[in-house]
Amino acid sequence: MHRRRGEQAGWSLVELLMVIGVSLVVGALALAAFAPLGARARAIGAARYLAALLQRERIEAVRTGRVSGLHFDDDGSAIGFARVVDGNGNGLRSAEIAGGIDPTRGPRVRLADAFAGVRFAIVDDVPGIDGGPGLTAGADPVRLGSAILAFAPTGSATSGTLYLASADRQQFAVRVLGPTGRVRIFEFDRATVRWVQR
């Protein structure tokens, strides 16, 4: 299309406002559609981070010949954990951690500080992994038998499962197999009502 002499090429203010308006609507719809994926991705990231940290503690125990692991606590706002190591050769004990005999290595960690919206929690009634007893919403998500997940110099560990939940109530589990110290990640599939290993 040819423009008349003196007419400038470009967009009118109305056209620009229409394009900006449509772009904002499309962007908002896309953000709403992908928000659940973001929450799930953060929870998967948190589960992988926790699994990698546990493997690191296992390697540390084997390398140094000293029991090491994680000590869990609830400060009233969230469950967190600190890395700990046996300071006197008799394993990890809560009283000795509190007294500084079994020292902590680094600060207390809360999952939500690095993975927004992710926390240790059981948000819905779910069946147990591997056909074990079912879990009730609101129950203790740190299933270790104590507040300590320890790795021995032989590579074995405390058996147990740590349950994580995303901001949109997706349920994940990080499971430690005691005799081997292996760590596995599971996700609860609501459609099939079963845990799926990731």
N, C-alpha and C positions, 0 to 999 in steps of 0.2 A: 504494500500500500504506500502510495506516495503522499508525503505531507506537503501542505501548502508552504509557500515561502513565508518565513517568519515564524512558523510553528516549530517548537522545540520537541525533540524526541525525548521520551521518558515516561514515567508513571505519574499518574495523578495521585493526589492525597487520598482520595476515596479508594483507589485501587490498592495503594500501599496498606491502608487500614484493613481492607478485606483480606489481603494475603497474610498480614500479621495475625488477624483474628482467626483465620482458618488454621494457621500454623500452631497457634496456642491451643486450640481445641484438639487438634490431632496429637500434639505433644502430651496434653493432659490425659487423653484416652490411652495413649501408649504407656505412659507412666503408671496409670491405674492397672493396666493389663499385666505389666511386668513387675509390679510391686511384690506379689507373692513369690515370684521367682527369686527376687533379691533376698527376701527373708529366708527362703529355703537355702539359697546359695551361701548365705552367712552362716547358717546352722551347719551345713556340710563343711564349710571352712573351719568352724570351731571344732567339729568332731575330728577332722583331720589334724588340726593343730594339737588337740589333746592326745590323739593316738601317736603322733610323732614325738611329743614330749614324753610320753610313757616309754616309748622305745629308747629314747635318749637316756632316761633314767636307768633302764635295764642295762644298756651299754656301759653307763657310768659305774654301776654296781659290779659288773663283770670286770671292767678295766681296773678299778681301784681295790677290789676285794672287800668293799664295805657296803652294807645295806644302804640303799637310797630309795627315795620315792617321793610321794606327795602326801601332805597332811591337809585334810579338808576341814573347814569350819564354816559356821553361819554367823555372820556379824549382825544379824537382824534385818539387813537390807538385801543380802544375797549370799549364796554359798560361794566360797572362794577356796583357793588352795595355795600352799607354799611348797617349794621344793625343799626337802630335808635330807640329811645324811646322818648315819649312825656315828655318834661321837665317842662311844666307849666300848664298842664291840659286842653289845648285847641286843642288837636290833633296834628298831624304831619304837619308841614308847611316847604316848601323849604327854605324860608327866615330865619326861626328859626333854621333850621338844619345848614345853612351856618353861622349863628351867634353864634352857640354853645348852644342856648337855648334848643333845642331838640338835646341832645348829641348822638354821634355815639358810638356804642359798638363794638370795634374791628376794624381791618383794612379794607380798600376797597378790594373787591374780584373781580377777573376776572376769569371766568370759565376756560379759557385756562391754567391758572396757575396750576390747579389741574387735568384738563381733556384736554390733548393735542389735539389741533385742533378744540375744541368745542367753539362756540361763540354764542352770541345772534344775530340772523339774520334770514331773510326770503330770501332764496336763489333762489326760483323759484316761478312763479305764481301758487298759490294753492287756492282751494276753502275754504271758511270759515268753521269753525267747526260748526256742528249742522245746516248746511244750511245758515249760516250767509253770509255776503258779502265776496267776494273773496279778496285775498291778492296779492299784486304785489311784484315781486322780488325787493329787495332793500328797501322796505318800513320799517317803524319803527317796530322793533320786540318786543318792550315793549308797549303793548296795555293796558294801565291802565287809560287813561284820564289825568294822570299827571305822574310825575316821582316817585311817592310814592305809595307803596303797603302797606296799613295799616290794622292792626287787632285791633278791639275794644275789651274792656273787656267783652262784651257780647258774643264774639266768631265770630261775623260777620266780614266781610272784604271788602276791595275794590275789586270790580269785575274786572276781566281782564285776559289777556293771555300773557304769555311770550314765544316767539318763539326762539328755539335753532336749530342750524345746526351743523352737524358733518363735519369733514374734507373732507369726500366724498359726501357731499351735501345731506345727509339724513336730513329730516325735522321733528322736534319734537315740542311739545307745552306743557307748564305747565299752566293749567287753574285754576283760583280761582273763586269759586262761592260765591258771596258776602253775601247773607243772611245767609248761613250756615258756610262760611269759609272753605268749603271742597276744597281739592286740587286734581286735576286729571291730569294724563299724557296721551298725545296722540302722535301717530306716523303717519305720512302721508305715505300711501301705494300707490306708484306710479302705481302699476299694476291695482288696482281697482279705483284709483283716489278718494280716500276718507280717512278721518281720522279714525284711529282705537285706541280705548282706551286700554292702556297697564295696 
